[in-house]
Amino acid sequence: MTTEETTETKGVRLTAGDAELTVSPDNGCRIGSLRIGGTEVLRQGPRYGSFPMVPWCGRVELGRFRNGGRTHQLPVNAAPHAIHGTGRDVAWRPVATGPSSAAFTYDLADPWPYEGRVTQTFELTPDSLTATMSVETEGDSFPAQAGWHPWFLRTLDGGGEEVRLAFDAEWQEERGEDHLPTGRRIPPGPGPWDDCFGMPAGVDVTLTWPRRLELKVTSRSEWVVIYDEQAEAVCVEPQSGPPNGLNTVPRLVTPIDPLEMATTWSWRSLA
């Protein structure tokens, strides 16, 4: 492991074989770079790479959620909703680093109304990356979600054929005009997407850059959001629940039952 200066922040660099991963703890503990055989696969820039979504994923309707008899208001940062959690906006603390692995934490605080701790780990091998995230509390129980929002480049090295997405979802969450799931499950439709899909056997999405690289995103969770409406990148976002899930399918974090989430990206060269 080495620590290096980037244009945005100080990064923790992990290596395994010809894979190089840079994590930026000062910039929301996002993956700033993943290079495979010298080729960058993530869109670059302080808002991109791959950021953690925690303690919620996607949009929360009007920024409000309930926990028992209490209603909480989150900052509206994607009007009229709150989006993608607070973890991407804070600095995380490195707690363990090695040549090919690292772990980071941050403590939940205002504007999130409950105390708790989030831990994110990365394990890099020559042909895979496994990221895990946990949300813990020693006090009040609260609903939470965790996931990742990677921005995979549409083309590698600025050229070549565009990436192709392949996945087999059991259903698609119908999206309302407010960009929130309506609660109705429909057959998966054609893209372009900014949509949540259900995969009861676990998330399994393949990205293929023809004659260059194949990369699979997997998770034991059944929820994934696919976003491919931008020209520069496509997003495959495994997460522990659907958008607005704090309200529709709340998963409580308790002192004896933390929330745990994991994803693995695995790849092989097609060259």
Secondary structure as GFF3:
##gff-version 3
##sequence-region A 1 271
A	DSSP	beta_strand	2	5	.	.	.	ID=ss1
A	DSSP	beta_strand	10	16	.	.	.	ID=ss2
A	DSSP	beta_strand	19	24	.	.	.	ID=ss3
A	DSSP	three_ten_helix	25	27	.	.	.	ID=ss4
A	DSSP	beta_strand	30	36	.	.	.	ID=ss5
A	DSSP	beta_strand	39	40	.	.	.	ID=ss6
A	DSSP	beta_strand	50	53	.	.	.	ID=ss7
A	DSSP	beta_strand	59	60	.	.	.	ID=ss8
A	DSSP	three_ten_helix	61	63	.	.	.	ID=ss9
A	DSSP	beta_strand	64	67	.	.	.	ID=ss10
A	DSSP	beta_strand	70	73	.	.	.	ID=ss11
A	DSSP	beta_strand	82	83	.	.	.	ID=ss12
A	DSSP	three_ten_helix	87	89	.	.	.	ID=ss13
A	DSSP	beta_strand	93	97	.	.	.	ID=ss14
A	DSSP	beta_strand	101	108	.	.	.	ID=ss15
A	DSSP	beta_strand	116	125	.	.	.	ID=ss16
A	DSSP	beta_strand	128	136	.	.	.	ID=ss17
A	DSSP	beta_strand	142	143	.	.	.	ID=ss18
A	DSSP	beta_strand	147	150	.	.	.	ID=ss19
A	DSSP	beta_strand	152	153	.	.	.	ID=ss20
A	DSSP	beta_strand	164	167	.	.	.	ID=ss21
A	DSSP	beta_strand	171	175	.	.	.	ID=ss22
A	DSSP	beta_strand	181	186	.	.	.	ID=ss23
A	DSSP	beta_strand	194	198	.	.	.	ID=ss24
A	DSSP	beta_strand	203	209	.	.	.	ID=ss25
A	DSSP	beta_strand	213	219	.	.	.	ID=ss26
A	DSSP	beta_strand	223	227	.	.	.	ID=ss27
A	DSSP	beta_strand	233	239	.	.	.	ID=ss28
A	DSSP	alpha_helix	245	248	.	.	.	ID=ss29
A	DSSP	beta_strand	252	253	.	.	.	ID=ss30
A	DSSP	beta_strand	259	269	.	.	.	ID=ss31
###
